[in-house]
Amino acid sequence: MRAINYYIVLEKIKEKPKSNNGFELTEAQNEDIKYSRGKIISVGEKVEGIKKDDIVLFNRNAGNIIEWDGNYYYVIGLGDVVIVE
C-alpha cells in the first residue's frame, strides 16, 4: 500500500485515558481533544517534511478509514497534519 500525491496513510495511536488531579477522564471528556496521534505508514510523493515512521498530530475528524490486510488505517491530506514529533 502506498499513498500518492498529497495524501498520507497512518495508523492511529490509541491514547491512554487522561487524568485530571488524580481523576480519570471519561472517553466522552477525551473527545474534547481536537487532535489524534498517529504513526506514518506511507506518504505521497508530493509530501515534504514527513517520512515513514514519524509520529504526528492530526485533526481527529480528518480523512477516511480503510481496511488493508486486516488492519485499519487513516488516509488524510497533508493539510490535516499539525505537528510532527
matplotlib code that plots the C-alpha trace (Angstrom):
import matplotlib.pyplot as plt

x = [0.0, 1.4, 0.0, 0.0, 0.2, -0.5, -2.1, -0.7, -1.6, -1.2, -2.0, -3.8, -2.1, -4.5, -4.2, -4.5, -7.2, -6.0, -6.3, -7.0, -5.8, -6.0, -9.4, -9.5, -11.4, -14.1, -13.8, -16.5, -14.4, -11.4, -13.4, -13.0, -9.4, -9.2, -6.1, -5.1, -1.7, -0.6, 2.3, 3.1, 2.8, 3.2, 3.4, 2.7, 5.5, 4.4, 4.6, 7.6, 8.8, 7.2, 8.5, 7.6, 7.6, 7.2, 4.7, 2.3, -0.7, -3.6, -7.1, -9.2, -12.1, -9.9, -9.7, -11.2, -10.6, -9.6, -9.0, -5.9, -4.7, -7.0, -5.7, -7.4, -5.6, -6.4, -5.9, -5.6, -4.4, -1.2, -3.1, -4.6, -1.2, -0.5, 2.7, 5.5, 7.0]
y = [0.0, 3.4, 6.9, 9.2, 13.0, 15.0, 12.1, 10.3, 6.8, 6.5, 4.2, 5.9, 5.5, 4.5, 7.1, 6.1, 7.8, 11.1, 12.1, 15.4, 15.8, 12.1, 11.6, 9.6, 11.4, 9.5, 8.8, 11.4, 14.0, 13.0, 13.7, 17.4, 17.0, 18.2, 16.2, 12.5, 10.9, 8.6, 6.7, 7.4, 4.3, 5.9, 9.4, 10.6, 11.7, 15.4, 15.4, 17.1, 17.2, 14.0, 10.5, 6.9, 6.1, 9.7, 10.4, 13.2, 15.0, 15.3, 16.6, 13.9, 14.4, 14.2, 11.7, 8.3, 4.9, 2.0, -1.7, -3.3, -6.8, -7.0, -3.7, -0.3, 2.9, 6.5, 8.3, 12.0, 15.1, 16.9, 19.9, 17.8, 17.3, 19.9, 18.7, 16.2, 14.9]
z = [0.0, -1.0, -0.6, -3.7, -4.2, -1.0, 0.9, 4.0, 5.3, 9.1, 11.9, 14.8, 18.1, 20.9, 23.6, 27.3, 29.3, 30.6, 34.3, 36.0, 39.6, 40.1, 38.5, 35.3, 32.5, 30.6, 27.0, 26.3, 28.0, 26.0, 22.8, 23.5, 22.4, 18.8, 17.6, 17.5, 17.3, 14.5, 13.1, 9.4, 7.3, 3.8, 2.3, -1.2, -3.5, -3.1, 0.7, 2.2, 5.8, 6.8, 6.4, 7.2, 10.9, 12.0, 14.8, 14.0, 15.5, 13.0, 13.0, 14.6, 12.2, 9.1, 6.3, 5.9, 7.5, 5.2, 5.9, 4.5, 5.2, 8.3, 9.8, 9.9, 8.7, 8.2, 4.8, 5.4, 3.4, 4.2, 5.5, 8.3, 10.0, 12.5, 14.3, 13.6, 16.8]

ax = plt.figure().add_subplot(projection="3d")
ax.plot(x, y, z, "-o")
ax.set_aspect("equal")
plt.show()
